[in-house]
Amino acid sequence: MINARKRLLETTVMLAIPTVALYMLDDISISDAKIFPKYICYGMLLLAAINAIQLWAYLNRIRPLNWPTFLRWSLPFKGGPIPFPVRRVGVSLALMAVYIFTMESIGFYLAGLLFFVLVLLALDPAKPTPAGAGKKVVYSLVFMTVIYILFSIMLGVVIPGGIAL
């Protein structure tokens, strides 16, 4: 069960962000500096289009679409609407703010590792267990290792060092 209005809004935002980013990339005068961000934006647009098609197909399968009354998608499905997880999202936004402000002082990689572990723990609706927390730490370590290899080694991007490096 999904909240159709929320999913439509999410899909619209997913399409809007790379579109705006591509528009903003035109202001950069060095063409070599635009290549990688353009590919990322095109990839994001492709994924957003796939998401929009999947959402449309799913909603059309649940309730066939009559164009004049398409807003009936937003009516509750089989068990009523699912409440929005305000506490988990609020904690995640607060963690993101802390991450942004501590990145310079403790370093990108350490701040990123701590951020991803804490966000994975905060967003998980299940009660945290030591085994589950250990898996999230491993996932975060693997993710930050990939980020390190991709950006620092392969692309040579200068990353905020902080006290960790």
Secondary structure per residue as TSV (DSSP state, phi and psi in degrees):
chain	resnum	aa	ss	phi	psi
A	1	M	-	360.0	137.1
A	2	I	-	-131.6	158.1
A	3	N	-	-92.0	108.5
A	4	A	H	-65.1	-39.8
A	5	R	H	-63.1	-41.3
A	6	K	H	-65.2	-43.3
A	7	R	H	-65.8	-37.1
A	8	L	H	-64.6	-40.4
A	9	L	H	-64.7	-44.4
A	10	E	H	-60.3	-43.5
A	11	T	H	-65.1	-39.6
A	12	T	H	-62.9	-43.9
A	13	V	H	-65.2	-39.6
A	14	M	H	-62.8	-31.2
A	15	L	H	-80.3	-32.4
A	16	A	H	-75.3	-39.0
A	17	I	H	-60.2	-53.2
A	18	P	H	-67.7	-27.7
A	19	T	H	-65.2	-45.6
A	20	V	H	-65.3	-40.3
A	21	A	H	-63.6	-40.6
A	22	L	H	-64.0	-38.9
A	23	Y	H	-63.2	-42.0
A	24	M	H	-70.9	-25.2
A	25	L	H	-67.5	-19.2
A	26	D	T	-66.7	-21.2
A	27	D	T	-76.0	-16.2
A	28	I	-	-79.3	125.7
A	29	S	-	-83.3	-25.2
A	30	I	-	-86.4	115.4
A	31	S	G	-68.9	-31.3
A	32	D	G	-66.6	-28.2
A	33	A	G	-75.2	-14.6
A	34	K	G	-94.1	-14.1
A	35	I	H	-62.3	-55.7
A	36	F	H	-63.7	-47.2
A	37	P	H	-61.1	-32.8
A	38	K	H	-65.2	-43.9
A	39	Y	H	-62.4	-38.8
A	40	I	H	-63.0	-43.8
A	41	C	H	-64.7	-41.1
A	42	Y	H	-64.7	-38.7
A	43	G	H	-63.8	-41.9
A	44	M	H	-64.0	-39.7
A	45	L	H	-63.8	-40.7
A	46	L	H	-62.6	-46.6
A	47	L	H	-64.6	-37.8
A	48	A	H	-66.5	-38.5
A	49	A	H	-66.1	-40.6
A	50	I	H	-62.1	-41.7
A	51	N	H	-62.3	-41.8
A	52	A	H	-64.6	-40.5
A	53	I	H	-66.5	-42.8
A	54	Q	H	-63.5	-41.3
A	55	L	H	-63.7	-45.6
A	56	W	H	-60.9	-44.6
A	57	A	H	-64.4	-41.8
A	58	Y	H	-64.5	-47.0
A	59	L	H	-67.2	-35.2
A	60	N	H	-69.9	-31.2
A	61	R	H	-72.1	-37.7
A	62	I	H	-69.7	-52.9
A	63	R	S	-135.9	113.8
A	64	P	-	-56.0	141.4
A	65	L	-	-83.3	118.8
A	66	N	-	-105.5	112.8
A	67	W	G	-53.9	-39.7
A	68	P	G	-67.0	-24.3
A	69	T	G	-117.8	36.4
A	70	F	G	-66.8	-15.5
A	71	L	G	-72.3	-7.6
A	72	R	G	-70.6	-9.5
A	73	W	G	-57.4	-30.2
A	74	S	G	-82.2	-2.6
A	75	L	S	-69.9	151.9
A	76	P	-	-64.1	144.8
A	77	F	-	-98.5	162.5
A	78	K	T	2.7	-27.8
A	79	G	T	-134.3	13.0
A	80	G	-	90.9	169.4
A	81	P	-	-69.4	148.6
A	82	I	-	-88.8	128.7
A	83	P	-	-66.3	147.0
A	84	F	-	-74.5	132.4
A	85	P	-	-77.8	76.8
A	86	V	H	-61.0	-44.5
A	87	R	H	-64.0	-45.5
A	88	R	H	-65.7	-41.4
A	89	V	H	-68.3	-40.1
A	90	G	H	-62.1	-43.8
A	91	V	H	-62.8	-40.7
A	92	S	H	-63.7	-41.9
A	93	L	H	-66.2	-38.5
A	94	A	H	-65.3	-41.4
A	95	L	H	-63.0	-36.4
A	96	M	H	-65.4	-40.2
A	97	A	H	-64.1	-43.6
A	98	V	H	-62.7	-41.6
A	99	Y	H	-59.3	-46.1
A	100	I	H	-63.1	-41.2
A	101	F	H	-80.9	-18.7
A	102	T	H	-101.0	-7.0
A	103	M	H	-59.1	-42.8
A	104	E	H	-67.5	-36.4
A	105	S	H	-83.3	-41.8
A	106	I	H	-102.0	-7.7
A	107	G	-	105.0	150.0
A	108	F	H	-63.5	-47.4
A	109	Y	H	-71.1	-42.4
A	110	L	H	-67.4	-44.3
A	111	A	H	-62.6	-40.8
A	112	G	H	-64.7	-42.5
A	113	L	H	-61.7	-48.9
A	114	L	H	-62.6	-41.5
A	115	F	H	-61.0	-48.8
A	116	F	H	-66.0	-39.5
A	117	V	H	-62.4	-48.6
A	118	L	H	-66.9	-37.6
A	119	V	H	-69.3	-40.9
A	120	L	H	-61.2	-39.0
A	121	L	H	-68.5	-39.5
A	122	A	H	-70.7	-36.0
A	123	L	H	-84.4	-12.8
A	124	D	-	-74.6	120.1
A	125	P	-	-72.5	-19.6
A	126	A	S	-77.2	158.0
A	127	K	-	-67.0	131.3
A	128	P	-	-67.7	138.9
A	129	T	-	-122.4	158.8
A	130	P	H	-59.3	-38.7
A	131	A	H	-66.7	-42.8
A	132	G	H	-64.9	-40.1
A	133	A	H	-65.4	-38.5
A	134	G	H	-62.5	-40.5
A	135	K	H	-62.9	-40.7
A	136	K	H	-66.5	-36.0
A	137	V	H	-64.8	-43.7
A	138	V	H	-63.1	-44.0
A	139	Y	H	-59.4	-42.7
A	140	S	H	-67.0	-40.7
A	141	L	H	-62.6	-43.6
A	142	V	H	-64.0	-44.0
A	143	F	H	-61.8	-47.0
A	144	M	H	-68.2	-30.3
A	145	T	H	-65.6	-43.1
A	146	V	H	-62.6	-42.9
A	147	I	H	-61.5	-43.1
A	148	Y	I	-62.0	-47.6
A	149	I	I	-63.9	-44.7
A	150	L	I	-65.3	-51.4
A	151	F	I	-88.3	-45.3
A	152	S	I	-80.3	-41.7
A	153	I	I	-88.2	-54.5
A	154	M	I	-75.7	-45.0
A	155	L	S	-94.9	-16.8
A	156	G	-	68.3	32.0
A	157	V	-	-77.7	137.3
A	158	V	-	-80.3	121.4
A	159	I	-	-110.1	142.7
A	160	P	-	-55.9	124.7
A	161	G	-	-83.8	-49.8
A	162	G	T	64.0	-156.6
A	163	I	T	-80.4	-14.4
A	164	A	T	-77.4	-24.0
A	165	L	-	-116.0	360.0
